Amino acid sequence: MKPVSELLKKRERALWHVRPQDTVFDALKLLAEHEVGALMVMEAGKLVGVVSERDYTRKVALLGQNSKDTKVADIMSKQVFVVAPTTRTRDCMALMSEKRIRHLPVVDGDTVIGMISIRDIMDDIIADHELTISQLEAYIHQ
C-alpha cells in the first residue's frame, strides 16, 4: 500500500472548504459544484472541522431545519481525524473503519494539503489488486 501523498498527486490541488460562519446552503452548493461528499471547514487558515452530506441529512434535513439559516459551525464535525502525507492507505482504511468516517484531511505539520475519501482508498486497493492479478497471470503464462 502506498502513502496518501501518492493518491493526492492524481487529482487537482484545490482544497475545497467553507468557513464556520457560512450557511449550510452555501456548503451544499459547493459540495454539488465539485461533486464531493465533504468539505473542510477552515478559519484563519486552520482546519477547525469537516462538514459532510451526512452532517446535513442528520442535523438539518431530518430535524426540519432550514439550510439557509443554519451555519456550518452548527452542524460540522469538530473532532477531526487527520493523517499525514506519509500515512499508508491501509492505515487510513483502518482509521476510517474504526471511526466510521468517510473522509480524512491530509495535514503536513500545520498545513492542510488535501482530503482523501473512502472512494480514493477503494480505487487504490482495486488498482493494486488488478496489478497483482495481472502480474500473476503473466508469471503463470511464462
Buried (B, 14 or more C-beta within 10 A) or exposed (E): BEBBBEBBEEEEEEBBBBBBEBBBBBBBBBBEEEEBBBBBBBBEEEBBBBBBBBBBEEBBEEEEBEBEEBBBBBBBBEEBBBBBBEBBBEBBBEBBEEEEBBBBBBBEEEEBBBBBBBEBBEBBBEEEEEEEEEEEEEEEEE
